[in-house]
Amino acid sequence: MAVQNPRIIKEIGLTNPRDCLGYRLITKTVERTADHAANIARNILPLKKRLDEKALEKIERMSELAISSFETAIESLFTREFDVAENIIERTKEITFLEEEAVLFLRKIGMQEITNVRLIIESVTRAAEYASDIAEIVLNLTVESVIG
């Protein structure tokens, strides 16, 4: 409705119809991130063996990076900070390196365990990538303030 009615756009605190699309995309991305959080919980429950300390350390680092990036991306949306959003995109590139390292330590556990842990790692990676997606949208929403 807001896209078609400028009064509604102003009432909800946006400045133009293009912002509506950005917020719609962010809403969907937040929902997908929550889906991956649920997937992580589902895949942790069946684990019977304790993970190798180094693998666990890498997964924890990935998780910290994903959570921190997600929180900062949302904050950059509300504060409209272009530089912060740009930094998130660069920072989340580290997740691929951490993912590769974590997978190397999975050889020592059983096949069922590997499957569940691999799915956990994939969900953490996707959450970080979604944070980067949010940051890209923030860049699009704030680019005019930087170049203008």
N, C-alpha and C positions, 0 to 999 in steps of 0.2 A: 504494500500500500504506500509505503514511504517513497518508493521510486516514482510513483505517479503523482504524489501530492507533496509539494514543497513545504507546506505548513507542517505536515507530519515529520518531515526530515528535521526541521528546526525544533519541533517539540521533543524529539528524541535525542537531540544534541548533536546531530550530524550537520555537515555543511553542504553536501551535494549528493545526488543519487549514486555516484560512483562509490561513495563510502558505504552505502548499503550492501553492495556486492562484496566489498572487503570484509565487512562484519559477518556477512552470511558465510563466506568461505572460512573465516576464523572459527565460527560456531561449529561448522562441520568438522574442522580439524580438531577442535577440543573434544568433540564427541568421539572421533576416531582414536584419539589419545587415551580416552577413558576406556574404550574397548580393548586397547592393548594392555592397559593396567589390569583389566579383568582377566585377559588371557595369561598374563604373568602369574596371577594368583592361581588360576586353574592348573597351570603347568608346574607350579611349585609344590602343590599338595601331594602329587604322587611320588615325589622324590624320596628315596629310602636312604641313599648313601650321602654322606657329607662330601661336598665337592673338594677337589684339590685346592689348597690354600691360595695358590697363584691364580687359578681360574676364578675362584670366588673374588679375589682382589680385583681382577680385571672387570668382572661383571659389576661389582660394586662401583668401580670407577665410572663405568659406562652409565650406570643408573644415576649416579650423582651428576654426571654431565648432562644427561637427558632431563632430569628434574630441574636442575639449575637453569638450563637453557630454556625450558618451557616456562618457568616462572618469570625469567627475565624477559622473554618474548612478550608475555602478557603485560608485564609492567611497561615495556616499551610502547605497547599499543596505547595504554592509558596516558603515558607521559609524552607520547609522540616524539620519541627520541630516535632520530634517524641513525646516529652513530652507534647507539646501543644495539639496535636491530641488525646493523651491518656486522657488528662484532659477533653476534650470536651465529650468524651464517658461517663465519670463519671458524668459530669455536666448535661447531657441531661437525665439522669435517674430521675432527679427531676421532669421532666415534667409529669410523671404518677401521682405523688402525687398531683401536682397542678391541673391536669385534674380532679381527683376525688373530690378535694375540690370545684372546680368551678361548677361541676355538682350538688353538694348538694344545691347550691343556686338557681337552676333553677326551683324549684317547684312553685314559685310564679308567673310565667308568663304563658300566654296562650299556648295552644298546638302547634299552628303554630309557635309561637315564639321559643318554646323549640326545635322544629325540626331544625330551622335555626341556633340557637345558638349552638346546639349540633354538627351540621355539621361544624360550624366555629371552635369549640374546637377541633374536630377531625382533621381538616386541619392544625391547629397550631401544634397539637401533631405530625402529620406526618412530618411537616417541621422540627421539632426538631429531629425526628428520622432520617430523611435524612441527617441532619448535622452530626449525629453520624455515619451514613454510610460512608460519605465522610471522616470523621476522621479515620475510620477503613481502608479505602483504603490508606490514607496517612501513617498509621502505616505499612501497607504491602509494600508500596513503599520505606519506610525509615528504615525498620527493619535491613537491612544489615549494615547501618551506625552505628547502635547502638550496634549490636553484633560483628561487624567485627572489 
